[in-house]
């Protein structure tokens, strides 16, 4: 996570973040830090892998 306290606009202002990812931010850091683009992309990639693994397991049942 990174933050620029002086920033008025940020790339993340136009993005939608999964609730599960936002819940990983410590309470004392909410609205004080940013989730970087790389962290968002890594999370989304992990979710795709998890979803694909789940679907494959369901197909084999």
Chimera marker file (.cmm) of the C-alpha trace (Angstrom):
<marker_set name="trace">
<marker id="1" x="0.000" y="0.000" z="0.000" r="1" g="1" b="0" radius="0.5"/>
<marker id="2" x="1.135" y="3.509" z="-0.671" r="1" g="1" b="0" radius="0.5"/>
<marker id="3" x="-0.343" y="6.940" z="-0.190" r="1" g="1" b="0" radius="0.5"/>
<marker id="4" x="0.312" y="10.500" z="-1.229" r="1" g="1" b="0" radius="0.5"/>
<marker id="5" x="-1.410" y="12.722" z="1.342" r="1" g="1" b="0" radius="0.5"/>
<marker id="6" x="-1.168" y="15.697" z="-1.016" r="1" g="1" b="0" radius="0.5"/>
<marker id="7" x="-2.802" y="13.951" z="-3.975" r="1" g="1" b="0" radius="0.5"/>
<marker id="8" x="-6.177" y="15.254" z="-5.076" r="1" g="1" b="0" radius="0.5"/>
<marker id="9" x="-6.796" y="12.728" z="-7.835" r="1" g="1" b="0" radius="0.5"/>
<marker id="10" x="-5.699" y="9.127" z="-7.913" r="1" g="1" b="0" radius="0.5"/>
<marker id="11" x="-6.022" y="6.306" z="-10.436" r="1" g="1" b="0" radius="0.5"/>
<marker id="12" x="-8.027" y="4.360" z="-7.865" r="1" g="1" b="0" radius="0.5"/>
<marker id="13" x="-10.819" y="6.922" z="-7.746" r="1" g="1" b="0" radius="0.5"/>
<marker id="14" x="-12.218" y="5.434" z="-10.942" r="1" g="1" b="0" radius="0.5"/>
<marker id="15" x="-11.754" y="1.765" z="-9.984" r="1" g="1" b="0" radius="0.5"/>
<marker id="16" x="-14.055" y="-0.621" z="-8.189" r="1" g="1" b="0" radius="0.5"/>
<marker id="17" x="-12.391" y="-2.730" z="-5.522" r="1" g="1" b="0" radius="0.5"/>
<marker id="18" x="-13.709" y="-6.084" z="-4.322" r="1" g="1" b="0" radius="0.5"/>
<marker id="19" x="-15.060" y="-5.879" z="-0.791" r="1" g="1" b="0" radius="0.5"/>
<marker id="20" x="-12.833" y="-8.799" z="0.256" r="1" g="1" b="0" radius="0.5"/>
<marker id="21" x="-9.737" y="-6.845" z="-0.770" r="1" g="1" b="0" radius="0.5"/>
<marker id="22" x="-10.840" y="-3.684" z="1.035" r="1" g="1" b="0" radius="0.5"/>
<marker id="23" x="-11.512" y="-5.713" z="4.184" r="1" g="1" b="0" radius="0.5"/>
<marker id="24" x="-7.796" y="-6.574" z="4.301" r="1" g="1" b="0" radius="0.5"/>
<marker id="25" x="-6.890" y="-2.943" z="5.024" r="1" g="1" b="0" radius="0.5"/>
<marker id="26" x="-6.313" y="-2.403" z="8.747" r="1" g="1" b="0" radius="0.5"/>
<marker id="27" x="-9.017" y="-0.224" z="10.303" r="1" g="1" b="0" radius="0.5"/>
<marker id="28" x="-6.549" y="2.503" z="11.285" r="1" g="1" b="0" radius="0.5"/>
<marker id="29" x="-5.430" y="2.803" z="7.637" r="1" g="1" b="0" radius="0.5"/>
<marker id="30" x="-8.864" y="3.064" z="5.981" r="1" g="1" b="0" radius="0.5"/>
<marker id="31" x="-9.114" y="6.248" z="3.877" r="1" g="1" b="0" radius="0.5"/>
<marker id="32" x="-5.457" y="6.989" z="4.661" r="1" g="1" b="0" radius="0.5"/>
<marker id="33" x="-3.644" y="4.595" z="2.303" r="1" g="1" b="0" radius="0.5"/>
<marker id="34" x="-4.093" y="3.451" z="-1.261" r="1" g="1" b="0" radius="0.5"/>
<marker id="35" x="-4.110" y="-0.024" z="-2.744" r="1" g="1" b="0" radius="0.5"/>
<marker id="36" x="-1.615" y="0.067" z="-5.595" r="1" g="1" b="0" radius="0.5"/>
<marker id="37" x="-2.447" y="-1.103" z="-9.107" r="1" g="1" b="0" radius="0.5"/>
<marker id="38" x="-0.145" y="-4.102" z="-8.779" r="1" g="1" b="0" radius="0.5"/>
<marker id="39" x="-1.841" y="-5.265" z="-5.575" r="1" g="1" b="0" radius="0.5"/>
<marker id="40" x="-5.282" y="-4.923" z="-7.145" r="1" g="1" b="0" radius="0.5"/>
<marker id="41" x="-4.195" y="-6.878" z="-10.219" r="1" g="1" b="0" radius="0.5"/>
<marker id="42" x="-2.525" y="-9.591" z="-8.115" r="1" g="1" b="0" radius="0.5"/>
<marker id="43" x="-5.693" y="-9.997" z="-6.064" r="1" g="1" b="0" radius="0.5"/>
<marker id="44" x="-7.863" y="-10.233" z="-9.191" r="1" g="1" b="0" radius="0.5"/>
<marker id="45" x="-5.482" y="-12.778" z="-10.747" r="1" g="1" b="0" radius="0.5"/>
<marker id="46" x="-5.571" y="-14.890" z="-7.580" r="1" g="1" b="0" radius="0.5"/>
<marker id="47" x="-9.365" y="-14.801" z="-7.607" r="1" g="1" b="0" radius="0.5"/>
<marker id="48" x="-9.456" y="-16.014" z="-11.217" r="1" g="1" b="0" radius="0.5"/>
<marker id="49" x="-7.180" y="-18.926" z="-10.324" r="1" g="1" b="0" radius="0.5"/>
<marker id="50" x="-9.309" y="-19.756" z="-7.269" r="1" g="1" b="0" radius="0.5"/>
<marker id="51" x="-12.523" y="-19.539" z="-9.290" r="1" g="1" b="0" radius="0.5"/>
<marker id="52" x="-11.092" y="-21.750" z="-12.039" r="1" g="1" b="0" radius="0.5"/>
<marker id="53" x="-9.896" y="-24.330" z="-9.492" r="1" g="1" b="0" radius="0.5"/>
<marker id="54" x="-13.300" y="-24.360" z="-7.819" r="1" g="1" b="0" radius="0.5"/>
<marker id="55" x="-15.105" y="-24.779" z="-11.144" r="1" g="1" b="0" radius="0.5"/>
<marker id="56" x="-12.770" y="-27.640" z="-12.144" r="1" g="1" b="0" radius="0.5"/>
<marker id="57" x="-13.419" y="-29.392" z="-8.826" r="1" g="1" b="0" radius="0.5"/>
<marker id="58" x="-17.180" y="-28.940" z="-9.279" r="1" g="1" b="0" radius="0.5"/>
<marker id="59" x="-16.985" y="-30.447" z="-12.777" r="1" g="1" b="0" radius="0.5"/>
<marker id="60" x="-15.179" y="-33.509" z="-11.478" r="1" g="1" b="0" radius="0.5"/>
<marker id="61" x="-17.755" y="-34.195" z="-8.751" r="1" g="1" b="0" radius="0.5"/>
<link id1="1" id2="2" r="1" g="1" b="0" radius="0.2"/>
<link id1="2" id2="3" r="1" g="1" b="0" radius="0.2"/>
<link id1="3" id2="4" r="1" g="1" b="0" radius="0.2"/>
<link id1="4" id2="5" r="1" g="1" b="0" radius="0.2"/>
<link id1="5" id2="6" r="1" g="1" b="0" radius="0.2"/>
<link id1="6" id2="7" r="1" g="1" b="0" radius="0.2"/>
<link id1="7" id2="8" r="1" g="1" b="0" radius="0.2"/>
<link id1="8" id2="9" r="1" g="1" b="0" radius="0.2"/>
<link id1="9" id2="10" r="1" g="1" b="0" radius="0.2"/>
<link id1="10" id2="11" r="1" g="1" b="0" radius="0.2"/>
<link id1="11" id2="12" r="1" g="1" b="0" radius="0.2"/>
<link id1="12" id2="13" r="1" g="1" b="0" radius="0.2"/>
<link id1="13" id2="14" r="1" g="1" b="0" radius="0.2"/>
<link id1="14" id2="15" r="1" g="1" b="0" radius="0.2"/>
<link id1="15" id2="16" r="1" g="1" b="0" radius="0.2"/>
<link id1="16" id2="17" r="1" g="1" b="0" radius="0.2"/>
<link id1="17" id2="18" r="1" g="1" b="0" radius="0.2"/>
<link id1="18" id2="19" r="1" g="1" b="0" radius="0.2"/>
<link id1="19" id2="20" r="1" g="1" b="0" radius="0.2"/>
<link id1="20" id2="21" r="1" g="1" b="0" radius="0.2"/>
<link id1="21" id2="22" r="1" g="1" b="0" radius="0.2"/>
<link id1="22" id2="23" r="1" g="1" b="0" radius="0.2"/>
<link id1="23" id2="24" r="1" g="1" b="0" radius="0.2"/>
<link id1="24" id2="25" r="1" g="1" b="0" radius="0.2"/>
<link id1="25" id2="26" r="1" g="1" b="0" radius="0.2"/>
<link id1="26" id2="27" r="1" g="1" b="0" radius="0.2"/>
<link id1="27" id2="28" r="1" g="1" b="0" radius="0.2"/>
<link id1="28" id2="29" r="1" g="1" b="0" radius="0.2"/>
<link id1="29" id2="30" r="1" g="1" b="0" radius="0.2"/>
<link id1="30" id2="31" r="1" g="1" b="0" radius="0.2"/>
<link id1="31" id2="32" r="1" g="1" b="0" radius="0.2"/>
<link id1="32" id2="33" r="1" g="1" b="0" radius="0.2"/>
<link id1="33" id2="34" r="1" g="1" b="0" radius="0.2"/>
<link id1="34" id2="35" r="1" g="1" b="0" radius="0.2"/>
<link id1="35" id2="36" r="1" g="1" b="0" radius="0.2"/>
<link id1="36" id2="37" r="1" g="1" b="0" radius="0.2"/>
<link id1="37" id2="38" r="1" g="1" b="0" radius="0.2"/>
<link id1="38" id2="39" r="1" g="1" b="0" radius="0.2"/>
<link id1="39" id2="40" r="1" g="1" b="0" radius="0.2"/>
<link id1="40" id2="41" r="1" g="1" b="0" radius="0.2"/>
<link id1="41" id2="42" r="1" g="1" b="0" radius="0.2"/>
<link id1="42" id2="43" r="1" g="1" b="0" radius="0.2"/>
<link id1="43" id2="44" r="1" g="1" b="0" radius="0.2"/>
<link id1="44" id2="45" r="1" g="1" b="0" radius="0.2"/>
<link id1="45" id2="46" r="1" g="1" b="0" radius="0.2"/>
<link id1="46" id2="47" r="1" g="1" b="0" radius="0.2"/>
<link id1="47" id2="48" r="1" g="1" b="0" radius="0.2"/>
<link id1="48" id2="49" r="1" g="1" b="0" radius="0.2"/>
<link id1="49" id2="50" r="1" g="1" b="0" radius="0.2"/>
<link id1="50" id2="51" r="1" g="1" b="0" radius="0.2"/>
<link id1="51" id2="52" r="1" g="1" b="0" radius="0.2"/>
<link id1="52" id2="53" r="1" g="1" b="0" radius="0.2"/>
<link id1="53" id2="54" r="1" g="1" b="0" radius="0.2"/>
<link id1="54" id2="55" r="1" g="1" b="0" radius="0.2"/>
<link id1="55" id2="56" r="1" g="1" b="0" radius="0.2"/>
<link id1="56" id2="57" r="1" g="1" b="0" radius="0.2"/>
<link id1="57" id2="58" r="1" g="1" b="0" radius="0.2"/>
<link id1="58" id2="59" r="1" g="1" b="0" radius="0.2"/>
<link id1="59" id2="60" r="1" g="1" b="0" radius="0.2"/>
<link id1="60" id2="61" r="1" g="1" b="0" radius="0.2"/>
</marker_set>
